[in-house]
């Protein structure tokens, strides 16, 4: 999608984007050449210099552009040093074409370096230089660089490269439909067919026939254009978003306050997880992001059944449709669309998540039963897998789902599954779809609604846009939080990865990276207590809060990753909403360890500043079989855990043992995922704790707080996943809750 309305403002856009990017790249004055030494073989820089007939313009820029606004080192020095760089080097012709495009847009007076304005102290010139250079280089640190054989994109689906470039942008790869060897960065910037995969001792060079210059337009920029000028498949949705007053929200790119404090050294360093000497900072940027699921205009033409052109469909037409469908019965139906209580606002905000989710992150696959992966790349799906995200506006759950049988990712899909206890080990199709969907529930639902769900499409053609702060997925049915959706969610166990509760992990590329963090060569990220990094979490002083990505480890966690908290900790989390009013259990997965884990008091309620205690202190040292005492001796566990194989896989015996554990406030881990070659259910150290059992309301926000009760500051609190489970599921007289 090319720029329309905002081309006249491109100079301001470029300047703001580059100014932000310069804050990112380095937090030291100069490159530390002691451990990033120049080798005697060919480096990327020396290769470019030896091929000046192709790259002389680009090489000259490398010597002019600093690594960051606080560094005196140039990018040329960076590319002459040891490391793992991927350089998308524009040829001389590519740079001339880019300058020509700037002249046609009125940014410069002539297609040369002399055409830049002289009255702005070279601000425009410096900015354009940085656009060319910063967008062309990915620094893989001590981990990896990228030959074209490592790119995962296809002709039908663009895939992100694992690391951001120096402009703090994730580049995507799309291959040609006719010739799969044709590769386009961000769907529009071609890699040279002849000069690619040139291997230097510090990375790879790929010649570019065009300068990589991704649009710096935000979601709001595109939405304004589409609503006012058309030119896309999302004219109607764009009008609805603007009517709800979401333009300012969807224009947010980054947290300037955080980044300024970071550069000044004012963000707390809580210390490395293992050594307490070096921080695994979350990063120098704190970005915002959004995911929009948008009905195509053809959907509105079909369901509204109005004899109108798409451009003539109004906000009022859609509102009347929602009223006629009897959706959002508690919402107001006036024209105050900016109110969260308004019917249109509730409809529109249910389409938006406050995190940028690449397709890989819509449903995270890692260690579910039957999954196959090579070098951390998923090759074959296993059992049915789902995620739950909290939408913007009136907070509601949105389910994303993928299975072998679904042939794609769906929103709010509710199939029947082979999930009976007697099938758990004998049925090769266990926890796969049966071919039937669950019966529809409730009376207020859409005419076209079915429990098959809504397929998430890959943007193609003119809809293949890349907003700087978001991603847009086309859908071909109307998405709404109907009575059926709410009741279906209530009628299933809702397991949510704690990482999915924190949008900042997705927006800043911290959740489940496909490779280890380069600068730590490992797993850890530590978060400050003197700045609220997570909108939905509050860390008190003394809390050492870490995210462990587990990209190179086989830890006993769902999806592999976990949060680990040390110190005299006290932290509070905003919980996802429940789907409908009712009695629910809130459960927490615990990987017990007598030597590592600690004990805490849990608090839960709807008033964050006045949370009552939830039961007695919560002991994470207690495993399924025993608890180790301070003198090294052990005592039998009160949990009542018995391995299924020790019960000869007898259904009645297993059911009775599960009841015994529940009476003690415990549950076995699910059988859904594999750890160390066996299902989590077979691991006595992994249990689910029922920490809250209470009436909960869909329109209330609930919080949970954990506070250490031990003096030992090295004892750990662990967070992996949580579950909501309604009484209709865990206490169903006709069908017991499954063990998946």
C-alpha positions, -999 to 999 in steps of 0.1 A, spaced: 0 0 0 16 33 -11 11 65 9 -18 88 -2 -28 117 19 3 119 41 30 122 14 29 159 19 39 153 55 66 128 48 94 150 59 79 153 94 72 116 95 108 107 84 123 131 109 102 118 138 109 82 130 146 86 126 148 107 158 132 79 177 154 53 160 186 71 170 177 66 206 177 29 202 209 16 188 235 22 215 237 31 251 275 36 252 295 64 236 317 42 214 320 6 201 340 -16 225 366 -27 200 383 -49 226 359 -78 221 345 -68 187 379 -69 169 385 -66 132 395 -98 116 421 -102 89 396 -118 64 370 -99 44 345 -79 65 312 -65 53 328 -31 51 359 -42 32 338 -61 7 316 -31 1 347 -9 -4 363 -33 -28 331 -32 -49 327 5 -51 312 4 -86 281 -10 -69 282 4 -34 303 36 -34 273 58 -25 262 35 3 297 31 17 301 69 19 270 71 40 283 44 64 312 67 73 288 97 78 261 80 100 267 76 137 256 44 155 233 65 177 227 101 188 251 96 218 279 77 199 309 91 181 314 57 163 301 54 128 282 25 112 313 19 90 332 10 122 304 -13 133 305 -32 100 343 -36 102 341 -52 136 334 -87 147 297 -97 149 268 -111 130 254 -85 107 229 -87 79 234 -59 54 208 -51 28 231 -28 8 214 -6 -17 233 -2 -49 243 31 -64 214 29 -88 190 21 -59 201 52 -40 197 74 -71 162 60 -76 154 69 -40 167 104 -43 146 107 -75 115 97 -55 123 123 -28 124 150 -55 91 139 -70 76 141 -35 89 176 -31 113 168 -2 144 178 -21 149 202 -51 169 179 -72 177 142 -73 212 146 -57 228 152 -23 230 188 -33 192 191 -35 186 190 2 174 223 19 202 244 33 180 263 58 173 235 82 209 229 95 211 197 74 184 181 95 166 166 65 199 154 49 210 137 81 176 121 86 175 107 51 210 93 55 199 75 86 168 62 69 189 46 42 216 32 66 195 22 97 169 3 76 196 -17 58 213 -33 88 203 -60 112 227 -66 141 225 -102 153 250 -96 181 268 -127 191 241 -150 177 233 -150 140 231 -132 106 207 -141 79 213 -157 45 183 -158 22 180 -196 29 170 -187 65 140 -165 54 107 -181 61 84 -161 39 65 -176 10 47 -162 -20 14 -163 0 26 -153 35 51 -127 46 72 -137 76 92 -114 99 129 -117 102 137 -125 139 156 -94 148 148 -57 143 170 -35 121 189 -5 134 157 16 128 140 -6 153 117 -21 126 110 -58 120 115 -65 83 93 -91 66 101 -114 37 77 -122 8 87 -144 -21 76 -141 -57 46 -161 -70 62 -169 -104 98 -172 -92 102 -182 -55 138 -171 -57 125 -135 -60 126 -120 -26 109 -88 -15 116 -71 18 83 -58 33 66 -70 1 80 -42 -20 118 -39 -19 135 -65 -41 168 -82 -33 191 -85 -62 190 -119 -79 227 -118 -87 244 -102 -57 230 -119 -26 242 -142 1 277 -127 0 293 -142 31 318 -121 50 335 -130 83 310 -109 102 278 -115 83 260 -115 50 255 -88 23 224 -88 1 224 -61 -27 191 -42 -29 178 -28 -61 157 -3 -41 164 14 -8 145 -2 21 123 27 33 93 12 51 64 35 56 65 54 89 27 57 88 8 46 119 -24 27 119 -42 60 123 -25 74 92 -38 45 71 -73 47 87 -76 84 79 -67 78 43 -90 49 39 -120 66 56 -116 98 36 -101 87 3 -108 50 -1 -82 29 -18 -84 -2 4 -107 -30 15 -113 -14 49 -133 18 42 -162 10 65 -140 -2 94 -119 29 91 -150 51 95 -161 32 125 -127 35 142 -126 73 137 -162 76 149 -152 60 182 -124 85 188 -96 60 185 -73 80 162 -51 93 189 -48 59 206 -38 41 174 -12 67 165 10 59 196 44 45 186 68 46 216 71 58 252 93 88 249 95 93 287 109 58 293 134 61 265 147 95 277 151 81 312 168 50 298 194 71 280 200 92 311 206 60 331 176 66 353 159 32 347 167 8 376 191 -20 369 178 -50 390 208 -71 381 213 -103 361 191 -132 371 221 -155 378 250 -133 388 233 -101 401 260 -81 383 246 -72 349 210 -64 340 190 -81 313 173 -48 305 141 -51 285 157 -27 260 162 10 254 128 14 237 93 8 251 71 5 220 33 5 216 16 -18 192 -18 -28 180 -35 -57 162 -66 -49 142 -90 -76 129 -110 -58 102 -140 -69 82 -135 -63 45 -159 -39 28 -174 -68 9 -185 -83 42 -205 -51 50 -220 -51 16 -232 -86 21 -246 -84 56 -261 -49 55 -280 -57 23 -282 -20 14 -285 -7 -21 -255 15 -16 -219 19 -28 -193 10 -2 -183 46 1 -219 55 10 -222 31 39 -224 52 71 -216 46 107 -253 48 115 -259 19 91 -236 -3 111 -250 8 144 -285 0 132 -273 -34 121 -259 -41 156 -292 -30 172 -312 -52 148 -290 -82 157 -297 -75 194 -260 -74 202 -245 -58 233 -279 -55 251 -264 -36 281 -248 -10 259 -262 25 252 -275 31 217 -270 69 214 -245 87 192 -218 91 219 -195 66 201 -165 75 222 -180 61 253 -170 25 263 -207 19 272 -218 26 236 -229 -2 214 -207 8 184 -176 14 207 -180 -20 222 -183 -36 188 -152 -18 173 -129 -21 203 -135 -59 203 -116 -59 170 -84 -44 185 -57 -58 208 -32 -35 225 -2 -55 211 13 -61 177 9 -98 170 28 -113 141 11 -144 127 36 -165 146 24 -150 178 -14 -152 173 -12 -188 185 21 -198 201 32 -234 194 61 -249 213 57 -281 233 22 -293 229 17 -331 223 26 -341 188 43 -308 177 74 -312 156 101 -284 154 135 -281 140 159 -254 154 129 -239 172 109 -236 140 75 -253 140 74 -279 113 42 -298 122 13 -289 145 3 -312 173 -28 -311 195 -53 -282 192 -39 -250 207 -54 -217 217 -46 -184 232 -67 -158 250 -61 -121 246 -79 -91 263 -93 -66 238 -93 -28 241 -122 -7 253 -147 -27 273 -123 -55 283 -134 -88 268 -117 -121 259 -108 -129 223 -98 -165 216 -73 -174 189 -71 -210 179 -53 -233 155 -53 -271 150 -43 -296 123 -79 -298 112 -86 -260 112 -62 -254 83 -55 -219 96 -59 -196 126 -94 -188 137 -110 -163 161 -135 -177 186 -136 -213 172 -153 -238 194 -150 -274 180 -157 -307 197 -125 -324 206 -114 -359 214 -108 -351 250 -123 -379 271 -101 -395 298 -103 -429 283 -90 -415 250 -61 -397 266 -35 -423 258 -51 -448 235 -66 -425 208 -40 -413 183 -63 -384 175 -65 -372 211 -73 -336 215 -79 -332 178 -111 -320 163 -139 -346 158 -153 -328 128 -183 -314 147 -187 -279 163 -202 -273 197 -239 -265 197 -247 -228 195 -258 -212 228 -278 -181 238 -303 -162 216 -285 -130 208 -261 -138 180 -253 -129 145 -272 -143 115 -240 -157 100 -224 -168 133 -212 -203 137 -188 -220 161 -165 -227 132 -151 -193 140 -136 -166 118 -106 -173 97 -77 -149 101 -66 -140 66 -31 -129 54 -32 -94 41 -26 -94 3 -24 -70 -26 -33 -34 -16 -41 -45 19 -5 -56 25 2 -26 46 29 -23 73 20 4 98 49 13 120 29 5 152 6 -23 142 -6 -50 120 -40 -55 102 -56 -89 95 -86 -91 72 -116 -112 82 -145 -123 61 -172 -125 87 -185 -100 113 -166 -103 146 -187 -95 177 -187 -105 213 -221 -123 211 -240 -141 238 -229 -174 222 -192 -164 223 -194 -154 260 -213 -187 269 -189 -208 249 -159 -192 267 -176 -199 301 -182 -235 291 -145 -242 286 -114 -240 307 -96 -207 299 -59 -212 301 -39 -181 295 -1 -178 294 10 -150 317 31 -136 289 -1 -132 268 -14 -109 296 14 -84 290 13 -66 256 47 -50 262 64 -84 257 49 -86 222 54 -50 213 90 -51 222 99 -85 207 105 -101 240 80 -129 241 91 -162 226 119 -149 204 130 -177 180 166 -172 190 183 -164 223 188 -127 232 221 -118 216 235 -94 241 230 -118 270 236 -149 249 208 -165 270 174 -163 284 167 -134 308 151 -100 309 148 -80 341 122 -52 346 126 -20 367 105 -11 398 111 26 394 92 28 361 60 10 353 71 -10 322 39 -31 321 5 -13 321 -11 -43 338 15 -49 365 28 -30 394 62 -39 409 71 -27 443 107 -18 454 127 -48 463 111 -69 436 135 -85 410 111 -95 382 125 -115 353 111 -130 321 129 -162 310 123 -168 274 138 -204 274 146 -203 237 176 -227 243 163 -246 273 139 -275 279 122 -261 310 91 -277 325 67 -250 314 38 -246 290 53 -229 259 87 -232 276 90 -197 290 83 -184 325 85 -155 348 108 -158 378 107 -133 407 132 -129 435 139 -105 463 116 -93 490 90 -91 463 56 -77 461 38 -73 428 2 -69 416 -13 -80 382 -45 -69 365 -63 -102 355 -81 -108 322 -119 -105 324 -142 -135 329 -167 -141 301 -200 -140 320 -210 -136 356 -206 -168 376 -186 -188 401 -150 -194 389 -118 -210 401 -86 -191 395 -57 -215 392 -20 -210 390 6 -234 376 35 -240 399 67 -259 391 77 -267 427 113 -270 439 123 -275 475 156 -258 471 147 -229 448 111 -218 454 97 -197 482 64 -189 499 41 -159 495 8 -145 505 -18 -142 478 -42 -113 477 -72 -110 453 -101 -87 447 -114 -58 426 -98 -29 445 -62 -28 436 -52 -7 466 -71 -27 491 -69 -64 482 -79 -90 509 -58 -120 515 -68 -151 496 -63 -181 520 -31 -191 538 4 -184 525 12 -202 493 41 -226 496 58 -232 462 83 -257 477 56 -283 481 57 -309 453 33 -337 445 52 -364 465 72 -347 492 86 -315 507 122 -311 517 128 -296 551 156 -272 561 177 -300 576 176 -319 542 151 -345 554 117 -349 536 82 -353 547 52 -368 527 33 -343 506 -3 -334 515 -11 -331 478 -22 -367 472 -4 -370 438 -3 -404 423 11 -411 388 -15 -423 363 7 -453 354 8 -463 391 -30 -465 388 -27 -487 358 -44 -460 338 -77 -471 353 -103 -443 346 -121 -447 379 -89 -447 399 -75 -417 381 -108 -398 386 -108 -406 423 -72 -395 427 -80 -362 409 -108 -356 433 -85 -362 463 -61 -337 450 -88 -311 443 -100 -315 479 -65 -304 489 -66 -274 465 -43 -290 439 -46 -304 404 -22 -323 382 -6 -304 353 -23 -308 320 -15 -336 296 -16 -310 267 22 -303 267 54 -324 269 83 -317 292 115 -338 291 98 -364 269 67 -369 290 33 -351 295 33 -324 321 6 -345 339 33 -371 347 56 -346 364 50 -346 402 68 -312 405 43 -295 383 9 -288 398 -20 -264 394 -30 -246 426 -66 -235 431 -59 -201 447 -93 -184 444 -128 -199 442 -153 -171 440 -182 -154 423 -169 -131 396 -185 -106 373 -178 -100 336 -179 -62 340 -155 -60 369 -117 -58 369 -99 -82 392 -63 -80 405 -40 -105 422 -10 -97 444 19 -118 455 40 -108 485 69 -128 498 67 -140 534 103 -153 535 135 -135 545 156 -153 519 157 -129 489 170 -156 466 139 -178 469 119 -177 437 83 -171 428 74 -186 394 47 -176 370 39 -198 339 2 -199 332 -31 -193 349 -66 -207 344 -102 -196 348 -126 -224 352 -163 -219 357 -183 -241 381 -203 -253 350 -170 -270 339 -152 -282 370 -184 -293 388 -204 -306 358 -224 -338 368 -227 -349 332 -192 -344 319 -161 -340 340 -134 -314 332 -109 -329 308 -73 -335 317 -59 -316 288 
